[in-house]
Each structure stands twice: as C-alpha cells, then as structure tokens.
Amino acid sequence: MRIEEVVLMKAEALFRLGRDAEALATLNQIADARGAIAHTVVNEDEILLERQNRALF
C-alpha cells in the first residue's frame, strides 16, 4: 500500500466524521503531490475522483 492510499483513507474518514475542512486539506495533500489542481470542496464524489486519479499515477 502506498502512502497516498493511506492519506486518501484519512481524508475519507475525516469527511465521514464531518470534519470537512481537515478532510479537504488532507485530500489536497495528494493533489499537490501530483502537481494537480487543488480541490475546492470535499464530498464523496471528489474522494472517489481522487482515488481514480491516484490509480492512474
């Protein structure tokens, strides 16, 4: 398991706990590492999209 997957699981857990600001910051750590555009919102669709994008890299 790569570190990005662990960070993504953390973002998802924070989102499900209602800690959206922390989840967004955590989600953007992954996007930043890839040099991608930062997410502006966090929701289940954004988390799934990031999971797909992570699989491509």
N, C-alpha and C positions, 0 to 999 in steps of 0.2 A: 504494500500500500504506500502510495506516495504522500508526501506532506500536504499537497494540495487537496487530496481527498479528505484528510483529517480536518483541515481548515474549513472545507465545504460542509462537512458534517457538523462542525461547531456553529457555523453560520445558520444552518438549518435548525439546529437545536435552539439557538437564541431566538430565531424567528418564531418557532413554535411556543416558546415561553413568553412571547410578547415583548421581547427586548429588541425592538426593530432597529434602533439606532446602532446598537452593538452588532446586530446581525448584518446591517448594511456595511459597516466598517470592515467587518470580517470578510464579507463577500468581496469587497473591493480590494482586499489584500491579494486575492487570487487574480483578479483582472489586472491589477497593477503589475504583478509579477510577469504577466504575459505581454504587457505593454498595450493592453486593450483599454477601451473607453470605460470609465468608471460607471457603475450602476447608480441611478439616482433614486430608485425605490427598491424595496425588498418585498418580495412576495413569493409564493410557491413557484410561479412561472419563471421568475428571474433565477431562482435557485436551480430549477431544472435546466434552464438555458445554460447556466454556468457549468453545470455537470456535463452537458453535451459539449460545450466549448472546451472544457478541460480534457475530455476524451480525445479531442482532435489534436491536442498538443502533447 
